[in-house]
Amino acid sequence: DLSEEQVLRRYRLDKAAIAGLCSELGSDLESLTGRSHALPVAVKVTSALTFLASGSFQTATRDTTGISQSAMSNCLAQFLEALQRRAARYITFPVPGATAGHTEGCFPGVLGLLGSMHVALRAPSENELAYRNARNYHSMNMQVVCDARGTIINVVAKYPGSCPNAAVLENSALARLLDGAHLDGLWLLGDRSYPLKTWLMTPILFPCSPGEEKYNAMHQEALLVLKQTCTLLKMRFRCLDKSSGSLQYTPQKVCQIFLACCILHNIALSRRMPLDLAEGEELVEGSDAELELPVQTPFVQISSEARAVRARIVQR
């Protein structure tokens, strides 16, 4: 009975996308008990979407479903599990060598934009200090790679907030893939919290020529797409926004929530859905500031080959 505008505001997806999710996830979400009072798939999907969009079970219960908070919690758990099983369908890293990379912003050969996003959570009962980040709140350090359009093409969601960005990357399947690939004029872009590699271009710390200054300026401009993507992710799914409060879940569940939000973000982007904010919500420019923790510059030995690759880009 809702209008398309109301649906977008409440669930962050349009009616067709929600119907598609119900169809795709139906086999996982249909009740196995056959009880007459079992919740329909559509109720489970819309309940989970409302929580992700608002960050509040109370909002979902009051405005949409009329079901209990415990039932809401079960809906969310089933929805997250079902989406996680299908993550590879929606978050796909381009095969190195099978793409020419993009050249938007005039920076050549960009395969993707690499960064991190901290998602606040309640202090875990075990190993609490590992989750305390540089801004002294508990979080998970989520690694994100997006393309020039803001589509998320790689996610690493499993490391606590104290883990440096460079360590998350070093221990990821993405690093192993790119270390073993023979990239010809293709690379990721990352900030100075990451080490320079032949496949990862980082800023020059102390530029000393017009070419190096231009390199840094173009590098910074290209990375703006990633910052905008992280901001949009928080605005579309308020459960990720620290200003709405920390997620009251285990680290594993928080990682599932983040992955689900990334999948839904890609669905919304592929369908060119606008971010239609509810009354009282605002899209604040620079609202990604909370994501920007003090940079931890990695102390690693940089290969001469990586320096040479960057020098050639500067020369171009």
C-alpha positions in Angstrom: 0.0 0.0 0.0 3.0 2.3 0.2 4.0 4.7 -2.6 7.3 4.1 -4.4 8.7 7.2 -2.6 7.6 5.9 0.8 9.2 2.5 0.1 12.5 4.1 -0.9 12.5 6.2 2.3 11.8 3.3 4.6 13.7 0.4 3.0 16.3 2.2 0.8 15.3 0.0 -2.1 12.4 0.2 -4.5 9.5 -2.2 -4.7 10.9 -4.2 -7.6 14.3 -4.7 -5.8 12.5 -5.8 -2.6 10.4 -8.3 -4.6 13.6 -9.6 -6.3 15.2 -10.1 -2.8 12.1 -12.0 -1.6 12.2 -14.2 -4.6 16.0 -14.9 -4.4 16.1 -15.4 -0.6 12.8 -17.2 -0.3 14.2 -20.7 -0.2 16.4 -19.6 2.8 13.7 -17.6 4.6 10.6 -19.7 4.3 9.6 -21.4 7.5 10.6 -25.0 7.7 8.0 -25.7 10.5 4.9 -25.2 8.4 3.2 -23.3 11.3 0.3 -21.2 10.3 1.6 -18.2 12.2 5.1 -18.3 10.6 6.2 -15.0 9.3 6.0 -14.6 5.5 9.2 -14.0 3.5 8.2 -10.5 2.6 7.8 -9.6 6.3 11.3 -11.0 7.1 12.9 -9.1 4.3 11.2 -5.7 5.0 11.8 -6.1 8.7 15.6 -6.6 8.2 15.7 -3.8 5.6 14.0 -1.4 8.0 16.5 -2.1 10.8 19.5 -1.6 8.4 18.0 1.6 7.1 17.1 3.0 10.6 19.4 1.2 13.0 16.4 0.7 15.3 14.3 -2.4 16.0 11.8 -0.1 17.7 11.3 1.9 14.5 10.7 -1.2 12.5 8.3 -2.6 15.0 6.3 0.6 15.5 6.1 1.7 11.8 5.9 -1.4 9.7 5.4 -4.9 11.0 3.8 -5.0 14.5 6.0 -8.0 15.3 8.0 -8.4 18.5 11.6 -7.3 18.9 12.7 -10.9 19.4 11.0 -11.8 16.1 12.7 -8.9 14.5 16.1 -10.1 15.7 15.4 -13.6 14.2 14.4 -12.0 10.9 17.6 -10.1 10.8 19.7 -13.1 11.6 18.1 -15.2 8.8 18.3 -12.4 6.3 22.0 -11.7 7.0 22.9 -15.4 6.7 21.0 -15.7 3.4 22.7 -12.6 1.9 26.1 -13.7 3.1 25.8 -16.9 1.1 25.2 -14.9 -2.1 27.9 -12.2 -1.5 30.0 -13.3 -4.5 27.1 -12.6 -6.9 27.0 -8.9 -5.9 30.6 -8.0 -4.8 33.0 -9.0 -7.6 36.6 -7.9 -8.1 37.6 -7.5 -11.7 39.9 -10.2 -13.1 43.4 -8.6 -13.4 44.3 -8.5 -17.1 40.6 -8.7 -18.2 40.0 -5.0 -17.8 41.7 -1.9 -18.8 40.9 0.0 -15.6 39.3 3.4 -15.6 40.9 6.8 -16.3 38.3 9.1 -14.7 40.0 12.1 -13.2 42.9 11.6 -15.7 44.7 9.2 -13.3 45.7 6.3 -15.5 44.9 2.6 -15.0 42.9 2.6 -11.8 41.6 -0.8 -11.0 39.9 0.3 -7.8 40.0 2.7 -4.8 41.1 1.1 -1.5 40.3 2.3 2.0 38.8 1.5 5.4 35.7 2.2 7.3 35.3 1.8 11.0 31.9 0.5 12.3 31.3 1.0 16.0 30.2 -1.9 18.2 29.7 -2.5 21.9 32.8 -3.5 23.8 33.2 -7.3 23.3 33.6 -9.4 26.4 36.7 -11.0 25.1 39.9 -9.3 24.0 38.2 -5.9 24.4 41.4 -3.9 23.8 41.9 -5.3 20.3 38.6 -3.6 19.3 39.6 -0.1 20.6 40.7 2.0 17.7 42.9 5.1 17.5 39.9 7.4 18.4 39.3 5.3 21.6 36.0 3.7 20.7 35.3 0.0 19.9 35.0 -0.8 16.2 35.6 -3.2 13.4 38.0 -2.1 10.7 36.3 -2.9 7.4 38.4 -2.8 4.2 36.6 -1.6 1.2 37.5 -1.3 -2.5 35.2 0.5 -4.9 35.3 1.4 -8.6 35.0 4.8 -10.3 31.1 4.6 -10.1 31.1 3.8 -6.3 30.3 0.1 -6.8 31.9 -1.9 -4.0 34.1 -4.6 -5.6 35.9 -6.0 -2.6 35.2 -6.2 1.2 37.3 -7.6 4.0 35.1 -7.6 7.1 36.7 -9.5 10.0 39.4 -7.4 11.7 39.1 -5.5 15.0 39.5 -1.7 15.2 43.0 -1.7 16.5 44.3 -3.5 13.4 46.2 -1.2 11.1 45.0 -0.8 7.5 48.2 -2.1 6.1 47.9 -5.3 8.2 44.3 -5.9 7.1 45.5 -5.6 3.4 48.6 -7.7 3.9 46.5 -10.6 5.3 43.8 -10.4 2.7 43.1 -12.6 -0.3 43.1 -9.5 -2.4 46.8 -8.8 -1.6 47.7 -12.5 -2.4 45.8 -12.2 -5.7 47.5 -9.0 -6.8 50.9 -10.1 -5.6 50.7 -13.1 -7.9 49.1 -11.2 -10.8 51.0 -9.6 -13.7 49.3 -6.3 -13.9 50.2 -4.2 -16.9 49.5 -0.6 -16.1 46.8 -1.3 -13.6 46.8 -0.6 -9.9 44.7 0.3 -6.8 44.9 3.7 -5.2 45.2 4.0 -1.4 46.0 6.6 1.1 49.3 6.8 3.1 48.1 4.2 5.7 49.0 1.6 3.1 52.5 0.7 1.7 53.5 1.5 -1.9 53.4 -1.6 -4.1 53.6 -2.2 -7.8 49.9 -2.6 -7.8 49.0 0.0 -5.1 49.8 3.6 -5.7 49.9 5.8 -2.6 50.6 9.6 -2.1 54.1 11.0 -2.2 54.8 12.1 1.4 57.1 15.0 0.5 56.5 16.1 -3.1 59.4 18.1 -4.4 58.5 18.8 -8.1 55.4 20.1 -10.0 54.9 16.6 -11.4 54.8 15.0 -7.9 52.4 17.7 -6.7 50.1 17.1 -9.6 50.3 13.3 -9.0 49.2 13.9 -5.4 46.4 16.2 -6.4 45.0 13.7 -9.0 45.5 10.9 -6.5 43.5 12.8 -3.9 40.8 13.7 -6.4 40.4 10.0 -7.5 40.1 8.8 -3.8 37.1 11.2 -3.3 34.9 8.6 -4.9 35.7 6.2 -2.1 35.0 8.8 0.6 31.7 9.6 -1.0 30.9 5.9 -1.2 31.5 5.4 2.5 29.4 8.5 3.3 26.6 7.3 1.1 26.8 3.8 2.8 26.4 5.4 6.2 23.5 7.7 5.1 21.7 4.9 3.3 22.1 2.4 6.2 22.0 4.3 9.4 22.9 1.2 11.4 26.5 1.9 10.3 26.6 5.5 11.5 28.2 5.9 14.9 26.1 9.0 15.6 23.1 6.6 15.8 24.9 4.6 18.4 27.2 1.5 18.4 25.8 -1.8 17.0 24.9 -4.0 20.0 26.1 -7.2 18.5 29.1 -9.6 18.4 31.9 -8.8 16.1 30.9 -11.6 13.7 27.3 -10.2 13.5 28.6 -6.7 12.9 30.7 -8.0 10.0 27.6 -9.7 8.5 25.6 -6.5 8.8 28.3 -4.5 7.1 28.6 -7.1 4.2 24.8 -7.0 3.8 24.8 -3.2 3.6 27.5 -3.3 0.9 25.5 -5.8 -1.1 22.3 -3.7 -0.8 24.3 -0.6 -1.7 25.4 -2.3 -5.0 21.8 -3.3 -5.7 20.6 0.3 -5.2 23.5 1.6 -7.4 22.8 -0.8 -10.2 19.2 0.2 -10.2 20.1 4.0 -10.0 18.0 4.4 -6.9 18.2 7.8 -5.3 18.8 8.2 -1.6 15.4 9.4 -0.4 15.9 10.5 3.2 13.1 10.3 5.7 11.7 13.4 7.3 14.2 14.7 9.9 17.2 13.1 8.2 19.9 15.1 6.5 22.7 14.4 4.1 25.6 16.3 5.7 28.6 17.2 3.5 31.7 15.8 5.0 29.7 13.4 7.2 32.4 10.8 6.6 34.7 12.7 9.0 34.1 10.1 11.7 35.5 7.5 9.5 38.9 9.2 9.2 41.1 8.0 12.0 44.6 9.1 12.6 46.8 7.7 9.8 49.2 5.0 10.9 52.0 5.1 8.2 53.3 1.5 7.8 57.0 1.0 8.4 57.8 -1.5 5.6 60.6 -1.8 3.1 59.4 -0.4 -0.2 60.7 -2.1 -3.3 62.6 -0.2 -5.9 60.2 -1.6 -8.5 57.2 0.0 -6.8 59.0 3.3 -6.6 59.9 3.0 -10.3 56.2 2.4 -11.2 55.1 5.5 -9.3 57.9 7.6 -10.8 56.8 6.6 -14.3 53.2 7.7 -13.5 54.6 11.0 -12.2 56.5 11.5 -15.4 53.4 10.9 -17.5 
